[in-house]
Amino acid sequence: MKSLALVAYLDIKESLRAKWFYVYALVFGGLMGLFFISGITNAVVMGFTGLSRLLLVFMQVTIIILPIFILITTVKSISADRESNVLEYMLSFPISLKAYYWGKIVGRFMTVFFPVIIALFIGVVWGIIKGGAELPWMMVFLYSGLIFSMSVLFLGIAFFISTFVKSHDIALGISFSVWIFLLAFIDVALIGLMMQNRVPDGIIITIAMLNPLEAFRIGAIALFDPELTVIGPVAYYLLDTLGHNLLIFYAIVYPIVIGIMFAISGYILFSKKDLL
């Protein structure tokens, strides 16, 4: 446990020295500042106003930026250590493979998760001060859970890729491919193509909800719009099949489970293959 904490600490220090961390923090912090300057909390769009409008826009930005930032900054974590011989140096100390691998995951999780959460809470506090509304504790808690689940998911995928790819250039290419593939699953064209082939609606929606990004999007919308009116007739199927509470539970737990499975698979590959 002490070795794991040490590896996590070293990874956090390495991340704080890297420029990508400050760009990452500036993106989310800057977006919140841009929202405040543009007066988005005073806008009324699709029935959402004030703090709800701010969090809804932040969710839409997060679903695009968070996955790709985690992938491109994390996917080369182990492969870069292997290329620079840092991995060989680290394993020369009395540190187990398990402590090294999971320590890297814990350290990287801290650096990718907390900047987003801090930006979220800054936005909530500002919205309360500006609008005079009460703090929506449950909404903030559930939304933090959604961000947590997305962070776990893409960290697991990134470390899985990093364990079997020796070149971090190839790792970056694969990470972009994963990101684009998941975004394509949300694209209306894919669902439209399936509908042209007369696939039953239930199968289409089920396949769409297997995409963790889609689950995140639907879960986030459900926090602000319990009836899911903004997504049209699909809402009736989802609410009748899962219900509001189970839908949010699925949106949080499902990506976590997938992320942990990828992380464990990555550790199995890491522990069995030639490390250097």
N, C-alpha and C positions, 0 to 999 in steps of 0.2 A: 504493500500500500504506500509506503514511503517512497519507493522508487517511482511508482505511478505518479504521485503528486509532484515529484521532482521533474519528471519528463514533461508533465503538464505545465509546470511553472516555466521551464525552459522554452516550451513552445509559445507560451504567452509572451515571454520577453522577446522572442524572435519575431513574433507577429507585430509587436509594438515598435520594433525597429524598422519594419518593412513599410514602404510607402502605401501599399495597397490598403492597409488598415485605416489610415487616415483618409484615404479617398473613400473607402467604404463608409466610415463614420460621417464624413462630410456629405456624402450623397443623401443619406437618410436625414441627417440634421438639417442640411440645406433645403431638402424638400419640405420639411416642416416649416422652415422659415419662409419659403416661397408660398406655402399655403396661407400663412398668416398675412404676408404682404399683399397677396392677391385678394384677401378678404373672403376666402372660400367658406369660412364659418358663417358668413352672412348670406351665402347663396342658398337658393332653394332649387334643387334638381331632383326630379322624380319623387318628390315628397319628402326628401331628406333635407334637414336643416341643421344648422349649428354644429354641435359636436358629432352627431351621427354622420353628417355630410363630410366632415373632416376625416373621420375614421374610415368611411367608405372609400374615399379617394386614396387614402394611405394604403388600404388593402389592395386596391387595384394596382398601385405602384409596386407594392411588396411582392405580389405574385409574379412580376416580371423580373425585378432587380435581385431579390434575395436568392433565388436558385442559382442564377448565373454567377453572382459574386461568390457564393459558397463553393461552387464547382471549380471556377478558375483559380481561386486562391488556395483550395484544399487538395485538388486532384494531384498536384505535384508534390504534396507534403512528403510522402515516403520515397517517391521516385527521385525527387531532387536530392534527398539525403543519400540515396544510393549512388547517384551520379557524382556527387561531391565528396563521397567517402565519409560523410558524417555518420551514416548508419554504421559503418564498420568501426568508427571511433567510439560511438555510443555503446555498441555491443561489446566493446573491449572492457567496459566497466561491469560490475556485478549487477546488471539490469536484465531482467528476463524479457523475452519477446512479448509476453503478455503485458508487462508494465510499460514497455516502450510503445506498443501499438495503442492500447487503450489510453495511455497518458497523452499521446498525440491527439487522440479524438477529444478527450476532455479539455485539453488546452485550446484546441481550435474551436470547440463549441463555445467556450467563454468569449472568444474574440469575435465570433460572428453573431452570437445571439444578443449580447448585452447592448451593443450600439443601437440595434433596432428597437429593443425594449425601452431604452432610455429615450429615444426619439418619440416613441409612442406615448410615454408618460408625460413628456414635455408638451406634446400636442394636447393631451387630455387636460393637463393643468391649465394650459393657455385657453382652451375652449371653455373651461369652467370659469376662469377669471373674466374672460371676454363676454361670455353669454350669461353668466350667473346661474348656470344649471348645477344640479347636484351631481356628484361623482358617480357614474354608473359602474359600480364595483364589479358586478357580475359580467357586464359586457367587456370591461377591460381585462378581467381575469380569463374569460373564454378566448378573447382575441389573443392574449399572451400565450394561451395554450396552443392556438393555431400556429403562431410564429414558432413556438417551441417545436411543434411537430414537423414543420417544414425544415427547420434547422437540422433536426435529427435525421430526417429522410435524406437530405442532400449531402450531409456529412457522411452518412453510411454509404451512399452511392459513390461519393468522391474517394473515400478511403478504399472501397472495393476496387475501383479502377486503378488507384495508385499502387495497389499491391501486385498487380500482374503486368503493369506497363512499366518498362524500364526507362523509357525516355519520357521526360515531362512534356515535350512537344507533342508527342502522340497522345499523352494523357489529356492535354488541353483540347486536342481535336475530338477525342471521344466525349469529353465533357460537353462541348458545344453540340455534338450530335444528340446526346441524351436530352439536353435542354430543348433543342428544336423539336425533337420527337415528342416530348411531353406537351409542348405548346401546340403542336399540330393536332394532338388529340382533342384540344379544346376548340379547334377551328371548326367553324360551321360547315365548311366544305366537306370535311370527313363525314360528319353526321348526315349531310345532304346526300352524299354518295351512297351511304348505307340505306337511306330511305328510298333512293331510286331502285335499289335492289330488293325492295319490299321486305326488308328485315323488320320484324315486329318491334314496336316502339319500346317495349320493356327491355329487349336485348340491347337496343341502341343506348338507352339510358344507363343500363347496368355496365356496359363497356365504358361509357363516358365516366361513370363514377369510380371505375377501377383506376383511372388516372388520378394520382394524388393531388395534382394541381387543380383539377376540376373539383375534387372533394374539398380542397381548401377554399376555392372560390364560392362554392355553394354554401359551405359552413359559415363563411364570413358574411355572406349576404343574409343568411338566416338569422344572424344576430341582430341585424337592423330591420329586417323585414320578415317576421315570423311566418307570413303567408306566402313568401317567395313570389310576390306578384310581378317582380321585375323580370323573371325568367319565363313567364308565360305559362302555357298549359303543362309544361314539364313539372311544374310545382305540384299539381294534383297527384301525379304518380308518385313523386318522392314523399310527399306528406302522407299519402294514403299507405304507402309501403313501409316507411320508416317512422314517420312522425317527426315533429320538430326536435324534441330532445335527443332521440336516437340518431337523428341526422347530424347534429352538432357533435355528439359523442363519436360517431363514425369519422367525421371530418378531422377530429383531433387524434384519435387512437390509430386509425388505419395507416397514416403516413409514418407514425412512430414505429409500428410493427414492421413495416417494409424497410424502414431505415435501419432498425436493429438487425433484421435478417441480412441485409447487405453488409453491415459492419461485421457480423459474426462470420459470414462467408469470406469476407476479406481477411479476417484474422486466420481462418483455416488455411487459406491460400498462402498467407504470409508466413505461417509457421511451418509449412510443408515444402515450400519451394526453395530454390537457391536464392539466398538473400542478397548476395553480392554479385 
